[in-house]
Amino acid sequence: MSLPEVLLWQELRKRPDGFRFRRQVPFDPYVADFACLSVRLVIEVDGASHERGNAPERDLRRDAVMAQQGMRTLRIPARDVLNDVEICVTAIVAAYREAGPPPPSARADGPPPRSGEEL
């Protein structure tokens, strides 16, 4: 993990506001920096390289793949984490609260219902 990821992980592992985070979470074919599966949100810490070349397009494709798997993505610039990790954690918690619970078919604790099944 990069320094901004390590700094952010040190805070996220404390379960801010009761949210449980995991790091290096696989979402085929990608690995998310962090995820809170209970609300189906992914956190990506983006360094300066994410602003150059075709990186923005790659990030959009990656976010689309995550969305196909029922995940929403929150991208945080690495410089923001380095400048003030507490503000980043506050913004993450706010985004997770805003997202609310996932739809029943996207819950992390089980597969979506089969075609024709009611919840």
Residue pairs with C-beta under 8 A, 6 or more apart in sequence:
1 9
1 23
1 24
1 33
2 45
2 47
2 78
3 82
4 45
4 47
4 78
4 79
4 81
4 82
5 23
5 33
5 34
5 45
5 78
5 81
7 81
7 82
7 85
8 34
8 43
8 45
8 76
8 81
8 85
8 88
8 89
9 23
9 34
10 85
11 85
11 86
11 88
11 89
12 21
12 23
12 34
12 43
12 89
12 92
13 21
15 21
16 89
16 92
16 93
17 93
17 96
17 97
19 36
19 38
19 39
19 93
19 96
20 36
20 37
20 38
21 34
21 35
21 36
21 43
22 34
22 35
22 36
22 37
23 33
23 34
24 31
24 32
24 33
25 31
25 32
25 34
25 35
25 37
25 42
26 32
27 35
27 42
27 65
27 66
27 69
27 71
29 65
30 62
30 65
30 66
32 42
32 43
32 44
32 66
32 71
33 42
33 43
33 44
33 45
34 42
34 43
34 45
35 41
35 42
35 43
35 71
36 43
36 96
37 108
38 101
38 102
38 108
39 96
39 99
39 100
39 101
39 102
40 70
40 71
40 72
40 99
40 102
40 106
40 108
41 71
41 72
41 73
41 74
41 95
41 96
41 99
42 66
42 71
42 72
42 73
42 74
43 73
43 74
43 75
43 76
43 92
44 59
44 62
44 73
44 74
44 75
44 76
45 76
45 77
45 78
45 81
46 59
46 75
46 76
46 77
46 78
47 78
48 78
48 79
49 55
50 56
50 59
50 75
59 75
62 73
63 73
66 72
66 73
67 73
70 102
70 105
70 106
72 99
74 92
74 95
76 88
76 91
76 92
80 87
80 88
81 88
102 108
104 113
104 119
105 112
105 113
105 119
106 112
113 119
